Amino acid sequence: MFFSLADAIHDYITDGASVALEGFTHLIPFAAGHEIIRQRKRRLHLIRMTPDLVYDQMIGMGCARKLTFSWGGNPGVGSLHRLRDAVEHQWPNPLELDEHSHAGMAAAFCAGAARLPFGTLRGYVGTDLPARNPNIRSITCPFTGESLAAVPAINPDVTILHAQRADREGNVAIEGILGAAREAALAAHTLIVTVEELVDELPPAMNAIVLPHWIVTAVVHCPGGAYPSYAQGHYTRDNSFYQRWDTVARERDDFLAWMDQHVLRTNDHRAFLDGLSRAEG
Amino acid sequence: MSGCSRNEWMTIAAARLLRDKSVCFVGIGLPSAACNLARLTHAPSLVLIYESGTIGTRPRVLPLSIGDGELAETAAYVVPLPEVFSYYLQAGRVDVGFLGAAQIDRYGNLNSTVIGPYDKPTTRLPGAGGAPEIAWHAKQVFVMAKATKRSFVERLDFCTSAGYLEGHGARARSGAPGGGPRAVITDFGMLAPHPQTDELQLIALFADASVEEARAAVGWPLALADEIDTIAPPTAHELDTLRALFAHTREAHSRPVHLPLPPEGLP
């Protein structure tokens, strides 16, 4: 149940696996993404509603062959230059796209969590997305005759989340903006959660989100594991990092040099964070 | 009021479209600035929903992204994302969707996916996000976009969100639950759909803009409403509030982040 990050990634992420690192702006598992890059995982089918910087880094470092997503940008800043380079120029590899809207992907995660074959919604109408994605189809309601959009369930081989706390049994509590974290967790075959804190006992949760220990495969104690994203109650989002990333990622050589210095040449996430703070003085 | 930029005036004009107590699903960027300005001026009970699941949020500074902690800390409540899209938007509980786009056509259809062919794009844009369903389900939609012939186009490279489809009542016939784009606020003024054809026509200009400027900025022959209004200049209160909001925001976004890491070697 309790792993080092390196062991969890080594043991559970195989080349070619479908992997969802979820978190909607909040609690993005950056440390886990960096460890996937360090271990040179290949041909991954990456899944995520909002691929942001950590997916830009994984795609640019050649980890991915396919991306299932609904919005791929640097939120509030602009483009993901490495994602764009992969789509526009197939660098460093071609990237197959399975492109949805947020509502469509949310429905697909909900279906995956419930182990239903597909999710349904009133969506995609009047758009060009169904013409470009054979995974967006329609179904007739057996009760009303209404035509509805249908998307296949998403059941990742592995979902990775970052959360605030886990207890000694491996129950995980998440607070703040959740996105589709709960659905992605329950849809997965294997669930890895990195956490800010290990505690003896979680406070009574009532209506808050708890992932019970029997759906969690591996818990990793990883303070700062969401940086430069954030963990509500622990640290805030480093908006200046997101703005700086636009410059780092724009040219291939600058990107590769940065990844080499900050990720490949650091042994773990703590060393990554220490290296960044040294670089900034 | 003199001395304001077109950007500021555009944001203020957009904010004025929002009525107090309406429920508004907010896109990031210009729409987010306009919605928060409305909340801080004439519409204090405006209910803002961001797609990250924050409902009734009252951010003290503008979020850089739709999921900033500021939005959660100041929200009435925070729900999972599937709940926002399914129980609120799809169920018809949103009055206004406020969107931006890279391209818009004469019937208010929007593109935020690609420029060029989908399989070989010249520019890969971020993609749909919440926009297709916001545009379909919200009771009405407002769009904010700066106008150039590359953004206000005769033909979209890709339709991400439906406006009035081919016009002439096509949207209404399609059974769309929401009413479609009621206003497009741009940097020369405002467009609105013609009641019969649904084609966007010029209905208002900023005082320092002209019909010629508007026509030059739009990539299709722009029709004019029977009367073109002049958009009232910003009041001192509107402009001061907007500038203070931007100043707080710049300061907040450049604040260094402190990571409370335990000493190395502890569990």
Contacts between the chains, C-beta under 8 A, distances in Angstrom:
chain1	res1	chain2	res2	distance
A	24	B	52	5.2
A	24	B	53	7.4
A	24	B	67	5.1
A	24	B	81	6.0
A	25	B	52	6.0
A	25	B	65	4.9
A	25	B	66	6.5
A	25	B	67	2.4
A	25	B	68	6.8
A	26	B	52	7.5
A	26	B	67	5.2
A	26	B	69	7.0
A	26	B	72	7.4
A	49	B	81	7.4
A	50	B	129	7.7
A	69	B	127	7.0
A	70	B	127	6.5
A	70	B	128	6.0
A	70	B	129	6.1
A	71	B	126	5.2
A	71	B	127	5.1
A	71	B	128	6.6
A	71	B	129	3.6
A	71	B	130	7.9
A	72	B	124	7.9
A	72	B	126	5.3
A	72	B	127	5.6
A	73	B	125	7.7
A	73	B	126	3.2
A	73	B	127	7.7
A	75	B	28	6.7
A	75	B	64	6.7
A	75	B	65	3.1
A	75	B	66	6.5
A	75	B	67	7.2
A	76	B	28	5.9
A	76	B	29	7.2
A	76	B	63	7.2
A	76	B	64	3.7
A	76	B	65	4.7
A	77	B	64	7.4
A	79	B	124	7.7
A	79	B	125	7.7
A	79	B	126	7.3
A	80	B	126	7.8
A	83	B	124	7.1
A	84	B	123	7.5
A	84	B	124	4.6
A	87	B	121	6.6
A	87	B	124	4.4
A	88	B	120	8.0
A	88	B	121	6.1
A	88	B	122	7.3
A	88	B	123	7.5
A	88	B	124	5.6
A	99	B	113	7.7
A	99	B	127	6.1
A	99	B	128	7.3
A	100	B	128	7.2
A	101	B	128	4.3
A	101	B	129	7.0
A	101	B	130	6.8
A	101	B	131	7.2
A	101	B	132	4.5
A	101	B	133	6.0
A	102	B	51	6.0
A	102	B	81	6.9
A	102	B	85	6.2
A	102	B	128	7.3
A	102	B	129	5.5
A	102	B	130	4.5
A	102	B	133	7.5
A	103	B	85	4.2
A	103	B	86	7.4
A	103	B	89	7.2
A	103	B	90	6.9
A	103	B	130	6.8
A	103	B	132	7.3
A	103	B	133	4.2
A	106	B	81	5.6
A	106	B	82	4.0
A	106	B	85	5.3
A	106	B	86	7.1
A	107	B	82	7.3
A	107	B	86	7.5
A	109	B	82	7.0
A	110	B	82	5.3
A	121	B	85	7.9
A	121	B	86	7.3
A	121	B	90	6.6
A	121	B	133	7.6
A	122	B	90	5.7
A	122	B	133	7.7
A	122	B	136	7.3
A	122	B	137	7.3
A	122	B	177	7.4
A	123	B	90	7.7
A	123	B	132	6.3
A	123	B	133	5.0
A	123	B	136	7.1
A	124	B	132	5.8
A	125	B	132	7.8
A	125	B	136	5.6
A	125	B	162	6.3
A	125	B	174	6.8
A	125	B	176	7.0
A	126	B	109	7.5
A	126	B	132	8.0
A	126	B	136	7.0
A	126	B	159	6.8
A	126	B	161	7.8
A	126	B	162	2.8
A	126	B	165	5.5
A	126	B	171	7.6
A	126	B	174	6.7
A	126	B	176	7.5
A	127	B	128	7.4
A	127	B	132	4.9
A	127	B	159	5.3
A	127	B	160	5.9
A	127	B	161	6.5
A	127	B	162	6.2
A	128	B	113	7.5
A	128	B	118	7.5
A	128	B	158	5.1
A	128	B	159	4.6
A	128	B	160	7.4
A	129	B	113	7.8
A	129	B	128	6.5
A	129	B	132	6.9
A	129	B	160	7.5
A	132	B	118	5.2
A	176	B	69	6.9
A	176	B	72	4.9
A	176	B	78	6.6
A	177	B	52	4.9
A	177	B	53	5.9
A	177	B	54	6.8
A	177	B	67	5.1
A	177	B	69	7.7
A	177	B	71	7.4
A	177	B	72	5.1
A	177	B	78	6.0
A	178	B	53	6.4
A	178	B	78	7.3
A	178	B	79	7.9
A	178	B	80	4.7
A	178	B	81	7.0
A	179	B	52	6.6
A	179	B	53	7.1
A	179	B	67	7.3
A	179	B	80	7.2
A	179	B	81	4.8
A	180	B	80	6.8
A	180	B	81	5.0
A	180	B	82	6.1
A	181	B	80	7.7
A	182	B	80	6.0
A	183	B	80	7.4
A	183	B	82	6.1
A	198	B	267	6.4
A	209	B	80	7.7
A	221	B	267	6.3
A	223	B	259	7.7
A	223	B	260	7.8
A	223	B	261	5.2
A	223	B	262	5.9
A	224	B	259	4.8
A	224	B	261	5.5
A	227	B	257	7.5
A	227	B	259	6.0
A	228	B	257	7.6
A	230	B	69	5.7
A	230	B	257	7.9
A	232	B	69	5.5
A	232	B	72	6.2
A	232	B	73	7.8
A	234	B	260	6.4
A	235	B	257	5.9
A	235	B	258	6.6
A	235	B	259	5.1
A	235	B	260	6.5
A	236	B	69	5.6
A	236	B	257	5.5
A	237	B	64	7.5
A	237	B	65	7.5
A	237	B	68	5.9
A	237	B	69	6.2
A	237	B	257	7.4
A	238	B	257	4.2
A	239	B	64	4.6
A	239	B	68	7.8
A	239	B	253	4.3
A	239	B	254	7.8
A	240	B	253	6.9
A	240	B	254	5.9
A	240	B	256	7.6
A	240	B	257	7.9
A	241	B	257	8.0
A	242	B	64	6.8
A	242	B	65	7.6
A	243	B	253	7.7
A	270	B	261	7.3
A	270	B	264	6.3
A	273	B	259	6.5
A	273	B	261	7.0
